[in-house]
């Protein structure tokens, strides 16, 4: 992850990134692929490689909440700092996913 003087925002956005990673693995969807976020926001479950209605619902809600958090962070610490933090989180999550270290998955039984 990237170093920042805004540790509270770093922790907050790291936690969101971690949960996005887990939910994306549970739904078998790559959030960095083109149009995936838009399809999730349009409530298109067919974007997922694994049927997981509960996981998809949680993922969709978290993505919507993430936009709110990012807007607040931009207002408080600035767009450059937010970009640095989020770029680091996305790179970290991509590496973890590629290594198969995404963590636990959310299933219909959760």
Helices and strands as residue ranges (DSSP letters): H 7-27, H 36-41, G 45-47, H 53-77, H 79-98
